[in-house]
Each structure stands twice: as C-alpha cells, then as structure tokens.
Amino acid sequence: MAENHFIVTTTEHIPGKDYEVIGEVFGLTTQSKNVVRNIGAGLKNIVGGEIKDYTKMLDEARNTSVDRLKENAQKMGADAVVMMRFDSGSIGGDMQSVAAYGTAVKFV
C-alpha cells in the first residue's frame, strides 16, 4: 500500500473498514534549535508573544513522528493506525521530544 494512502486516524473506527489489531506502534523524534535561535527565543520570552522558531520546530517534530509511525506500522504489516495520539516533553532547555503512538491494524 502506498504511504500516501496509509490511514492514520485519532478515532477508534474507520468507517466501512473491518480490521484486526496488530499491536501498538510508535514514531519518535527529538529535535533542537541552534544557539542563535535560542538566544532570539530567550529575548522573545522577556517581551512575550509567540516564539515562531519553536512553533516551527514542534510542527516539524510532529510531522516527523507521524512519518515514523507510518513507517513502523507498515513494517509490522499494518494497513492503518487507529487511536493515534501525541506525547511531548522537554529534554534540557532546548530539546523537544515528540512521540506519535497508536494501534496498528490490518484490514480483513
């Protein structure tokens, strides 16, 4: 199945599809921004407002974690992932870890 047709959903059921559960699946990434951007973010923290470099970093991290989730599910023989969720956390002051996780399923 081509990756662009691979279904990832936050719902438990995929309308019109019957499937069997393969098991849990994860996609992980940890990212950081460079020192110059960290200084800029520190200054923005003083005056307030959105820190766009960190927003971009988190967006990239979420996309990477979902791509890895899909890859890992396909390696398990899955056709889709249901109940997908995100978890994230800081590592130190300038690194962010993002996990996408869900249940890999095979259509029957």
QUIFENSUL-V192569 format. One record per residue. RES is the residue in one small letter. PHI is phi as a letter, one per 40 degrees, with the letter a starting at -180 (NA if undefined). PSI is psi as a letter, one per 20 degrees, with the letter a starting at -180 (none if undefined). OMEGA is omega in radians with two decimals (NA if undefined). Layout:
RES&PHI&PSI&OMEGA ; RES&PHI&PSI&OMEGA
This chain:
m&NA&p&3.14 ; a&c&q&-3.06 ; e&c&h&-3.11 ; n&c&i&3.07 ; h&b&j&-3.12 ; f&c&p&-3.06 ; i&c&p&2.97 ; v&b&p&-3.08 ; t&b&q&3.09 ; t&c&i&3.14 ; t&c&r&3.14 ; e&c&h&-3.07 ; h&b&q&3.03 ; i&b&o&-3.09 ; p&d&p&3.09 ; g&g&j&-3.11 ; k&b&p&2.96 ; d&b&q&-3.11 ; y&a&r&3.02 ; e&b&q&-3.11 ; v&c&p&3.03 ; i&c&g&3.13 ; g&i&a&-3.12 ; e&c&q&-3.12 ; v&a&q&-3.08 ; f&b&q&2.94 ; g&b&p&-3.03 ; l&b&q&2.98 ; t&a&q&3.01 ; t&b&p&-3.07 ; q&b&q&3.05 ; s&a&r&3.06 ; k&b&r&-3.08 ; n&c&r&-3.04 ; v&c&g&-3.13 ; v&c&g&3.12 ; r&c&h&3.09 ; n&c&h&3.09 ; i&c&g&3.11 ; g&c&h&3.12 ; a&c&h&3.10 ; g&c&g&3.10 ; l&c&g&3.12 ; k&c&h&3.12 ; n&c&h&-3.14 ; i&c&g&-3.06 ; v&c&i&3.12 ; g&g&r&3.12 ; g&h&r&-3.12 ; e&c&p&3.07 ; i&c&n&-2.96 ; k&c&h&3.11 ; d&c&h&3.11 ; y&c&h&3.06 ; t&c&g&3.11 ; k&c&g&3.13 ; m&c&g&-3.14 ; l&c&h&3.09 ; d&c&g&3.10 ; e&c&g&-3.13 ; a&c&g&3.11 ; r&c&g&3.13 ; n&c&g&3.12 ; t&c&g&-3.12 ; s&c&h&3.10 ; v&c&g&3.09 ; d&d&g&3.13 ; r&c&h&3.06 ; l&d&g&3.12 ; k&d&g&-3.14 ; e&d&g&-3.12 ; n&c&h&3.12 ; a&c&g&3.13 ; q&c&h&3.07 ; k&c&h&3.10 ; m&c&i&-3.10 ; g&g&j&-3.10 ; a&c&q&3.03 ; d&b&i&-3.09 ; a&a&r&3.01 ; v&b&p&3.09 ; v&b&r&3.11 ; m&f&k&-3.13 ; m&c&p&3.12 ; r&b&r&3.04 ; f&b&q&2.95 ; d&b&q&3.13 ; s&a&r&3.12 ; g&a&r&3.13 ; s&c&q&3.00 ; i&b&o&-3.03 ; g&g&b&-3.09 ; g&c&i&-3.00 ; d&b&j&3.10 ; m&b&q&-3.13 ; q&b&p&3.10 ; s&b&p&3.12 ; v&b&p&3.07 ; a&b&p&2.94 ; a&b&p&-3.13 ; y&a&q&-3.14 ; g&a&a&-3.13 ; t&b&p&3.10 ; a&c&p&-3.12 ; v&b&q&3.11 ; k&b&p&3.12 ; f&c&q&3.09 ; v&b&none&NA
